Amino acid sequence: MKRILLATDSFKGTMTAAEICEIQRLAIRRLLPDTEVCELPMADGGEGFSEACRRLGGGERVEITVTGPLHTPVQGFYTRLPDGSAAIEMAAASGLPLTGGRLSPLDATTFGVGELILHAAERGARRILIVLGGSATNDGDIGMAAALGYRFEDAAGNPVEPLARNLPEIAAIRQERELPVLEVTAACDVDNPLCGPAGATAVFGPQKGVTQDLFPLLEGGMQQLAALMEKESGQPLAEMPGAGAAGGLGAAVLFFLHGSLRSGIDMLLDAAGFDRLLEETDLVITGEGCMDGQSIRGKVTAGVGRRCRNAGVPCIALCGSLGEGAEAMYSCGISAMFSTLRRFSDMELSARTCREDMQQLTESVIRLLLERS
């Protein structure tokens, strides 16, 4: 083989994408010392995306204190890119890891996301990339909107505190402060709408603490917000693919920031010149922590697989685990898939052995390919 291209996502809670690529590169070079190994650590629109942008094109990490998901100060950040634009991960201000395991779906806020946007805009950024995914929130991102100068009122004209628990009370949306003219694009890693059985609350709510008892209130609130958005914009924004990403931030970007949604992995692959690299590549290795039926909806492995299929390049997925529905990934260009799990283990044990497991799996796959060549 002349060239192997490594384009994997992180394994959340265990290894970064860069660490995985390094482990794979060393394993491959032991067996194929003359093969060029090209590393492209990936992200799909969730955590790690802004850092991936910085690795590919340069830029500066900007750190500021913002309001965290539980209304306490956290150290947020964004990336100022060389062209003056800003890449902002919503998870840097409102992500699940910032809760310390204390889930609060009724009150968790996205106010800090708005603070990050304001900070970047006030320092000259006119193009802003907002990276969706990894949120601890289910507030339809009215918290973010409040930080940007929007006011929410009930039917009597009284102010409504911008929390998920209050979504059903909102009868009117007012903009009290004008923002600079911004070109906003949201990088999505899913294509879910805002409401319904495939919506933000139904699909992603449980991981944020939404129980069956809370679901009717929160889903009803999202439907109320969707109706207001449709009434004021004249467009079914809540039904657009990706509107339900990050607790409704997709829809919020469309409505409050007049932005657009795009597949995060496609944006990153374009920035890396992935299609050009494929022209001289014999094999691509991708992967994610858990590949399952959801992976086909905008994840790294699906984006990489589709590009490989179109170019006629084999693509193998080395994943932490393979969940229900993973076989659907064969339809989008994945040639074969493997799991690093070699034993029954819990998350703690997997975290201790994951690097050795990835090394041995990579070597096993390369040995198999060498036997068949």
Order of alpha helices (4+ residues) and beta strands (2+ residues): beta-alpha-beta-alpha-beta-beta-beta-alpha-alpha-beta-alpha-beta-beta-beta-alpha-alpha-beta-alpha-alpha-beta-beta-alpha-beta-beta-beta-alpha
